[in-house]
Amino acid sequence: MALVGMARYTAAGGGSSSDLFGEMPDVVLDPDLLQRLWQSRVDELADKLVALGLTVFSGPDGGVAAPDGYETLPYVYHGDLTDAQKVARASAREALDAARVRLKAMTFDSEAALDAMVELITADAALAAAGLGRGELGALLLSPSADLGVEARFFRKEVEEILDEDEIDDETAPRIAASASPPDIAAAKVSVELDGAGHHLHETRTDTATRGLIRDLADDPAAALTALLAQLFKCLALRGTSRPSESALTVEASAYARRGAPPMPALDGEVFERLAARREAYLASGLRPIGFVDGLPHGEKMALLAELVAVSVDLKEVRNTLIRRSARAEAVEIAALCDTDLSTHWCADVPFLALHSKKQLLAMLSAMEVEDDRAAGLKKDDLVILVADAAAQRRWAPAALSWASAEPRVEAAQERPKTAVGDDAGPVTGPMARVMTGQALEAGSAEGDVGAADDKDEAASVIAA
């Protein structure tokens, strides 16, 4: 409202209600109209910011994650800045403070205020850019602010994606001002009758109503399936900000992705294409997620469930020293459930094989029982093509990519030894834990083991006390 102004809102047909005694703030009766007017004002501001050379996004909340292709700005350590950076930041901060004073003297819904906001955001961008040790600014996000009319948050280009200066041209690095697409989930119009209830009474009412819904939903698997599917559909297939507080269910999920690697058409790309088609069907329906999912035939619901659960799987390990053993064990079990076979959809191709050494490539030929005397003498590029051709002919995928190649070993937990204070005692720590856990210090533990003896003596004194 600070950026739009009540006059502009009212002129567009927006209504509001006021407290008779002036104790409560006015209430906007058409938030959707206000949102559209706000977006129009932000678009005007974005047009004026084109000179910054940044992609301009907009959203109702400034606390969102960095857009795809950008990173949140790192923390600025003043001691790490060069003298030139310190001077540039001091100059930008001075300009920023002056612009803030001028803007606060205006009404934010006026046309002149947009120019003042441009001045403020330009100075803020200079301040942010001067603090970067690596990379450069690439985008900014505009969101509402009661203090200044609009808040600007900056992002830098992903460092890995930054090109050399001589590679940058108008085609490889287009910079356009563009508002974020409107969210797929339309805001619901909900009527709440408070009838004078205070905060505590209101919380108690909503708490009791929540518990009642929990009880009934637990007895209706079909309704629970619909609610779960709709929540996953929002998280994994629909676009737009969806904070946990805006959902009835607390279930959260994120779709699988690897930076710099797009979906593989024959594998996860196929699943994302299906979800994209479902999103289009949802948008055409004019319904909210729960209504859309509820209208699907049961078979379609189950297919959607499979797709949504599938794209939430993430078994990626970014280092060979960060082995996710528990996740791998679950992967083995899931693979057995769905009888997975990678070679049905994909076989070792050139981009994948090019990451391997010649020794590894020759081992692959041996695994495929390919005998070719030329192989050992080929250059790597030629060897990669040879292995790829052999894999394509045999529909072969390396055993290292099979989740069924390792069976998780389940070890029975050791029985917890009884303590002097009974089984109801809490977890034991300190020297007592070293004595009692797994019988770490056996009765005759190596004579002369002074550390063990000290631990036992210390534990004995604790027990005696």
C-alpha positions as CSV (number, residue, x, y, z in Angstrom):
1,M,0.0,0.0,0.0
2,A,2.9,2.3,0.7
3,L,4.0,2.1,-3.0
4,V,0.5,2.1,-4.5
5,G,-1.3,4.6,-2.3
6,M,-4.9,4.6,-1.1
7,A,-6.0,7.1,-3.8
8,R,-4.7,4.9,-6.7
9,Y,-6.3,1.8,-5.0
10,T,-9.7,3.5,-4.6
11,A,-9.7,4.9,-8.1
12,A,-9.2,1.4,-9.4
13,G,-12.3,0.2,-7.6
14,G,-10.7,-1.1,-4.4
15,G,-12.6,-1.1,-1.2
16,S,-11.6,-0.9,2.4
17,S,-13.1,-0.9,5.9
18,S,-12.2,1.2,8.9
19,D,-12.6,0.7,12.6
20,L,-15.3,3.1,14.0
21,F,-13.1,4.1,16.9
22,G,-9.9,4.3,15.0
23,E,-8.1,1.8,17.2
24,M,-7.4,-0.7,14.4
25,P,-5.7,-0.2,11.0
26,D,-7.8,0.0,7.9
27,V,-8.5,-3.4,6.2
28,V,-8.1,-3.8,2.4
29,L,-11.0,-5.7,0.9
30,D,-9.5,-6.5,-2.5
31,P,-5.9,-7.7,-1.9
32,D,-5.7,-9.2,-5.5
33,L,-6.3,-5.7,-7.0
34,L,-3.7,-4.2,-4.6
35,Q,-1.2,-6.8,-5.7
36,R,-1.8,-6.1,-9.4
37,L,-1.4,-2.3,-8.8
38,W,1.8,-2.9,-6.8
39,Q,3.1,-5.1,-9.7
40,S,2.4,-2.4,-12.2
41,R,4.3,0.2,-10.1
42,V,7.2,-2.2,-9.7
43,D,7.3,-2.7,-13.4
44,E,7.5,1.0,-13.9
45,L,10.4,1.1,-11.5
46,A,12.1,-1.8,-13.2
47,D,12.0,0.0,-16.5
48,K,13.9,2.9,-14.9
49,L,16.6,0.5,-13.6
50,V,17.6,-1.0,-17.0
51,A,20.7,1.2,-16.9
52,L,22.1,-0.9,-14.1
53,G,22.4,-3.8,-16.4
54,L,20.8,-6.2,-13.9
55,T,17.9,-8.6,-14.3
56,V,15.1,-7.3,-12.1
57,F,12.8,-9.7,-10.3
58,S,9.9,-8.9,-8.1
59,G,8.1,-10.7,-5.4
60,P,5.9,-10.3,-2.3
61,D,8.6,-11.3,0.1
62,G,12.3,-10.3,0.0
63,G,13.5,-13.3,2.0
64,V,13.4,-15.8,-0.8
65,A,16.3,-17.9,-2.1
66,A,18.5,-16.6,-4.9
67,P,17.0,-17.1,-8.4
68,D,18.4,-19.8,-10.6
69,G,21.8,-18.8,-12.0
70,Y,22.5,-16.4,-9.2
71,E,24.0,-16.5,-5.7
72,T,23.3,-14.7,-2.4
73,L,25.9,-12.0,-1.8
74,P,28.7,-13.2,0.6
75,Y,29.3,-11.5,3.9
76,V,31.6,-8.5,3.6
77,Y,34.7,-8.6,5.9
78,H,35.9,-5.0,6.1
79,G,39.5,-6.1,6.8
80,D,39.6,-8.1,3.6
81,L,38.7,-5.1,1.4
82,T,41.3,-3.3,-0.6
83,D,41.9,0.4,-0.2
84,A,40.0,1.1,-3.4
85,Q,37.1,-1.0,-2.3
86,K,36.9,0.8,1.0
87,V,36.9,4.2,-0.7
88,A,34.2,3.0,-3.2
89,R,32.0,1.7,-0.4
90,A,32.4,4.9,1.7
91,S,31.3,7.0,-1.3
92,A,28.4,4.7,-2.1
93,R,27.2,4.7,1.5
94,E,27.3,8.5,1.5
95,A,25.2,8.6,-1.6
96,L,22.9,6.0,-0.2
97,D,22.2,7.9,3.0
98,A,21.6,11.1,1.1
99,A,19.1,9.3,-1.3
100,R,17.3,7.8,1.7
101,V,16.8,11.2,3.3
102,R,15.4,12.6,0.1
103,L,13.1,9.6,-0.5
104,K,11.7,9.7,3.1
105,A,10.6,13.3,2.6
106,M,8.3,12.2,-0.2
107,T,5.1,10.2,-0.4
108,F,6.0,6.8,-1.8
109,D,3.0,6.6,-4.1
110,S,4.0,9.7,-6.0
111,E,5.6,9.6,-9.5
112,A,8.6,11.6,-8.3
113,A,9.2,8.9,-5.6
114,L,10.1,6.4,-8.4
115,D,13.0,8.6,-9.5
116,A,14.2,8.9,-5.9
117,M,14.0,5.1,-5.5
118,V,16.1,4.7,-8.7
119,E,18.7,6.9,-7.1
120,L,18.6,5.0,-3.8
121,I,18.8,1.6,-5.5
122,T,21.7,2.7,-7.8
123,A,23.7,3.8,-4.7
124,D,22.8,0.5,-3.0
125,A,24.0,-1.4,-6.0
126,A,27.3,0.4,-6.0
127,L,27.7,-0.4,-2.3
128,A,27.0,-4.1,-2.9
129,A,29.3,-4.3,-5.9
130,A,32.2,-2.7,-4.1
131,G,32.1,-5.4,-1.5
132,L,32.5,-8.3,-3.9
133,G,35.8,-10.0,-3.9
134,R,34.9,-12.3,-6.8
135,G,32.2,-12.1,-9.5
136,E,29.8,-9.3,-10.2
137,L,26.2,-8.3,-9.5
138,G,23.7,-10.0,-11.9
139,A,20.2,-9.5,-10.5
140,L,18.1,-7.7,-7.9
141,L,14.8,-8.5,-6.3
142,L,12.2,-5.8,-5.5
143,S,9.8,-6.4,-2.7
144,P,7.5,-4.3,-0.5
145,S,8.8,-2.1,2.2
146,A,6.8,0.1,4.6
147,D,9.9,2.0,5.4
148,L,11.1,3.0,1.9
149,G,8.2,1.9,-0.3
150,V,10.4,-0.8,-1.9
151,E,13.2,-3.0,-0.8
152,A,16.0,-4.1,-3.2
153,R,18.0,-7.2,-2.6
154,F,21.0,-8.0,-4.8
155,F,22.5,-11.3,-6.1
156,R,25.7,-12.0,-8.0
157,K,26.1,-14.3,-10.9
158,E,27.1,-17.8,-10.0
159,V,30.9,-17.7,-9.8
160,E,31.2,-20.9,-11.9
161,E,29.1,-19.4,-14.6
162,I,31.0,-16.1,-15.0
163,L,32.7,-15.9,-18.5
164,D,36.0,-14.3,-19.4
165,E,35.5,-10.6,-20.3
166,D,36.4,-11.3,-24.0
167,E,33.7,-14.0,-24.1
168,I,30.9,-11.6,-23.0
169,D,28.7,-10.1,-25.6
170,D,25.1,-9.0,-26.1
171,E,24.1,-12.5,-27.1
172,T,25.8,-14.6,-24.4
173,A,24.9,-12.2,-21.5
174,P,21.6,-10.6,-22.2
175,R,20.5,-8.3,-19.4
176,I,16.8,-7.4,-19.3
177,A,14.5,-6.1,-16.7
178,A,11.8,-8.6,-16.1
179,S,9.2,-9.0,-13.4
180,A,8.9,-12.4,-11.8
181,S,6.0,-14.5,-13.2
182,P,2.9,-14.4,-11.0
183,P,2.6,-17.4,-8.8
184,D,0.6,-20.4,-10.0
185,I,-1.4,-20.6,-6.8
186,A,-4.1,-17.9,-6.6
187,A,-4.7,-16.3,-3.3
188,A,-7.7,-17.6,-1.6
189,K,-10.5,-15.4,-0.4
190,V,-11.2,-16.5,3.2
191,S,-13.7,-15.0,5.5
192,V,-12.8,-15.0,9.2
193,E,-15.3,-14.1,11.9
194,L,-13.4,-13.0,15.0
195,D,-16.4,-11.6,16.9
196,G,-14.2,-9.8,19.3
197,A,-12.0,-12.8,20.2
198,G,-8.6,-11.9,21.7
199,H,-5.3,-13.5,20.6
200,H,-5.4,-16.3,23.2
201,L,-9.0,-17.2,22.5
202,H,-8.3,-17.1,18.8
203,E,-5.3,-19.4,19.2
204,T,-7.3,-21.8,21.3
205,R,-10.1,-21.9,18.8
206,T,-7.7,-22.6,15.9
207,D,-5.8,-25.2,18.0
208,T,-9.0,-27.1,18.8
209,A,-10.2,-26.9,15.2
210,T,-6.8,-28.2,14.1
211,R,-7.0,-31.2,16.4
212,G,-10.5,-32.0,15.2
213,L,-9.4,-32.0,11.6
214,I,-6.4,-34.2,12.5
215,R,-8.8,-36.7,14.0
216,D,-11.2,-36.9,11.0
217,L,-8.4,-36.8,8.4
218,A,-6.7,-39.8,10.1
219,D,-9.9,-41.8,9.4
220,D,-10.1,-40.9,5.7
221,P,-7.2,-42.2,3.7
222,A,-8.6,-40.9,0.4
223,A,-8.8,-37.4,1.7
224,A,-5.3,-37.7,3.2
225,L,-3.9,-38.8,-0.1
226,T,-5.5,-35.9,-1.9
227,A,-4.2,-33.4,0.7
228,L,-0.7,-34.9,0.5
229,L,-0.6,-34.9,-3.2
230,A,-1.8,-31.3,-3.4
231,Q,1.0,-30.3,-1.0
232,L,3.7,-32.1,-3.0
233,F,2.3,-30.8,-6.2
234,K,2.7,-27.2,-4.9
235,C,6.2,-27.8,-3.7
236,L,7.5,-29.8,-6.7
237,A,5.6,-28.8,-9.8
238,L,4.0,-25.3,-9.3
239,R,5.8,-22.0,-9.5
240,G,5.7,-19.2,-7.0
241,T,6.6,-18.6,-3.4
242,S,4.9,-20.9,-0.9
243,R,5.9,-20.3,2.6
244,P,5.2,-23.2,5.1
245,S,2.9,-20.9,7.0
246,E,0.6,-20.6,3.9
247,S,0.0,-24.4,3.8
248,A,-2.3,-26.5,6.0
249,L,0.2,-29.4,5.9
250,T,3.7,-29.0,7.2
251,V,5.1,-31.4,4.6
252,E,7.9,-29.8,2.5
253,A,9.8,-31.1,-0.5
254,S,12.2,-29.8,-3.2
255,A,12.7,-31.1,-6.7
256,Y,16.1,-32.7,-7.6
257,A,18.6,-30.6,-9.4
258,R,22.3,-30.4,-9.9
259,R,23.9,-27.0,-10.6
260,G,25.0,-26.6,-14.2
261,A,23.4,-29.9,-15.3
262,P,20.0,-29.8,-16.9
263,P,17.6,-32.8,-16.7
264,M,18.6,-35.8,-18.8
265,P,15.8,-36.3,-21.4
266,A,15.6,-40.1,-21.2
267,L,15.7,-40.1,-17.4
268,D,14.5,-37.4,-15.0
269,G,13.8,-35.1,-17.9
270,E,10.9,-37.4,-18.9
271,V,9.4,-37.1,-15.4
272,F,9.8,-33.3,-15.3
273,E,8.1,-33.1,-18.7
274,R,5.1,-35.0,-17.3
275,L,4.9,-32.7,-14.4
276,A,5.1,-29.7,-16.7
277,A,2.1,-31.1,-18.6
278,R,0.2,-31.6,-15.3
279,R,1.0,-28.0,-14.4
280,E,-0.6,-26.7,-17.6
281,A,-3.7,-28.8,-17.0
282,Y,-3.9,-27.4,-13.5
283,L,-3.6,-23.8,-14.8
284,A,-6.3,-24.4,-17.4
285,S,-8.6,-25.9,-14.7
286,G,-9.0,-22.6,-12.8
287,L,-8.9,-24.6,-9.5
288,R,-6.7,-24.5,-6.5
289,P,-4.4,-27.5,-6.0
290,I,-6.6,-29.6,-3.6
291,G,-9.6,-29.2,-5.9
292,F,-7.6,-30.1,-9.0
293,V,-6.1,-33.2,-7.4
294,D,-9.4,-34.3,-6.0
295,G,-10.9,-34.2,-9.5
296,L,-8.4,-36.7,-10.9
297,P,-9.3,-40.3,-11.3
298,H,-7.6,-42.6,-8.8
299,G,-5.2,-44.0,-11.3
300,E,-4.1,-40.5,-12.2
301,K,-3.6,-39.6,-8.6
302,M,-1.4,-42.6,-8.1
303,A,0.6,-41.7,-11.2
304,L,1.0,-38.2,-10.0
305,L,2.1,-39.5,-6.6
306,A,4.8,-41.6,-8.2
307,E,6.1,-38.7,-10.3
308,L,6.2,-36.3,-7.3
309,V,7.9,-38.7,-5.0
310,A,10.4,-39.6,-7.7
311,V,11.6,-36.0,-8.4
312,S,12.1,-35.5,-4.6
313,V,14.7,-38.2,-4.5
314,D,18.3,-36.8,-4.0
315,L,21.1,-39.3,-3.6
316,K,23.8,-37.1,-5.1
317,E,27.2,-37.1,-3.3
318,V,29.3,-34.1,-4.1
319,R,32.6,-35.6,-2.8
320,N,33.9,-39.1,-2.7
321,T,34.6,-38.5,1.0
322,L,31.0,-37.7,1.8
323,I,29.3,-41.0,1.5
324,R,25.7,-40.9,2.6
325,R,25.4,-44.4,3.9
326,S,21.9,-44.3,5.3
327,A,20.5,-42.7,2.2
328,R,22.3,-45.3,0.0
329,A,20.7,-48.1,2.1
330,E,17.3,-46.6,1.4
331,A,18.2,-46.3,-2.3
332,V,19.0,-50.1,-2.4
333,E,15.6,-50.8,-0.8
334,I,13.7,-48.5,-3.1
335,A,15.5,-49.9,-6.2
336,A,14.4,-53.4,-5.2
337,L,10.8,-52.2,-4.7
338,C,10.6,-50.8,-8.3
339,D,12.9,-53.3,-9.9
340,T,15.0,-50.5,-11.4
341,D,17.2,-51.1,-14.4
342,L,19.0,-48.0,-15.7
343,S,19.9,-49.7,-19.0
344,T,16.2,-49.8,-19.9
345,H,16.2,-46.0,-20.4
346,W,19.9,-45.1,-20.8
347,C,23.3,-46.5,-21.7
348,A,26.8,-45.1,-21.2
349,D,27.1,-42.2,-23.6
350,V,30.0,-40.0,-24.7
351,P,29.6,-37.1,-22.1
352,F,29.5,-39.7,-19.3
353,L,32.4,-41.8,-20.6
354,A,34.6,-38.7,-21.3
355,L,34.9,-38.2,-17.5
356,H,36.8,-41.6,-17.1
357,S,40.4,-42.4,-17.5
358,K,41.7,-44.7,-20.3
359,K,42.3,-47.4,-17.7
360,Q,38.7,-47.2,-16.6
361,L,37.4,-47.2,-20.2
362,L,39.4,-50.3,-21.0
363,A,38.0,-52.0,-17.9
364,M,34.5,-51.1,-19.3
365,L,35.3,-52.9,-22.6
366,S,36.4,-55.9,-20.6
367,A,33.2,-55.8,-18.6
368,M,31.2,-55.8,-21.9
369,E,33.4,-58.7,-23.1
370,V,34.6,-56.6,-26.1
371,E,37.9,-57.8,-27.5
372,D,39.6,-55.2,-29.7
373,D,43.3,-55.2,-30.1
374,R,43.3,-51.6,-31.2
375,A,41.7,-50.3,-28.0
376,A,44.9,-50.0,-25.8
377,G,46.6,-47.9,-28.5
378,L,43.8,-45.5,-29.2
379,K,43.8,-41.9,-28.0
380,K,41.3,-41.2,-25.3
381,D,38.7,-39.4,-27.5
382,D,38.7,-42.3,-29.9
383,L,38.5,-44.8,-27.1
384,V,35.5,-43.0,-25.6
385,I,33.7,-43.3,-29.0
386,L,34.6,-47.0,-29.2
387,V,33.2,-47.7,-25.7
388,A,30.1,-45.6,-26.4
389,D,29.4,-47.6,-29.5
390,A,29.8,-50.9,-27.7
391,A,27.5,-49.7,-24.9
392,A,24.8,-48.6,-27.3
393,Q,24.9,-51.9,-29.1
394,R,24.5,-53.8,-25.9
395,R,22.3,-51.3,-24.0
396,W,24.9,-51.4,-21.3
397,A,25.3,-49.3,-18.2
398,P,28.2,-49.6,-15.7
399,A,27.5,-51.6,-12.6
400,A,28.7,-48.7,-10.5
401,L,25.4,-46.9,-11.4
402,S,23.3,-49.7,-10.1
403,W,21.7,-49.2,-6.7
404,A,21.2,-53.0,-6.5
405,S,25.0,-53.6,-6.6
406,A,25.3,-53.3,-2.8
407,E,23.2,-54.8,-0.2
408,P,22.8,-52.8,3.0
409,R,24.1,-54.7,6.0
410,V,21.8,-54.4,9.0
411,E,23.6,-54.9,12.3
412,A,21.6,-55.6,15.5
413,A,22.0,-53.0,18.1
414,Q,23.9,-54.1,21.1
415,E,21.8,-54.5,24.2
416,R,22.3,-51.6,26.5
417,P,23.8,-52.9,29.8
418,K,21.8,-52.3,32.9
419,T,23.1,-49.6,35.2
420,A,23.2,-49.4,39.0
421,V,20.4,-46.8,38.9
422,G,18.0,-48.9,36.8
423,D,16.9,-48.9,33.2
424,D,14.8,-45.7,33.6
425,A,17.9,-43.6,34.0
426,G,18.7,-41.1,31.2
427,P,21.6,-41.4,28.8
428,V,24.9,-41.9,30.6
429,T,27.9,-39.7,29.7
430,G,31.4,-39.1,30.8
431,P,33.6,-41.8,32.2
432,M,30.6,-43.9,33.2
433,A,29.6,-44.1,29.5
434,R,33.1,-45.3,28.5
435,V,32.9,-48.1,31.1
436,M,29.4,-49.2,30.4
437,T,28.9,-48.7,26.6
438,G,29.7,-52.0,24.8
439,Q,31.8,-53.2,27.7
440,A,34.5,-51.0,26.3
441,L,36.8,-51.7,29.3
442,E,36.7,-55.4,29.8
443,A,37.6,-57.0,33.1
444,G,41.1,-57.7,32.2
445,S,41.7,-55.0,29.7
446,A,45.4,-54.9,29.0
447,E,47.3,-54.6,32.2
448,G,49.3,-51.5,32.2
449,D,46.7,-49.6,30.2
450,V,46.9,-46.6,32.5
451,G,44.2,-44.6,30.6
452,A,41.7,-47.4,31.0
453,A,42.5,-47.8,34.7
454,D,42.1,-44.1,35.2
455,D,38.7,-44.2,33.5
456,K,37.6,-47.0,35.8
457,D,38.8,-45.3,38.9
458,E,37.1,-42.1,37.9
459,A,33.9,-44.0,37.1
460,A,34.0,-45.8,40.4
461,S,34.3,-42.6,42.4
462,V,31.4,-41.1,40.5
463,I,29.2,-44.2,41.2
464,A,30.2,-44.1,44.9
465,A,29.3,-40.5,45.2
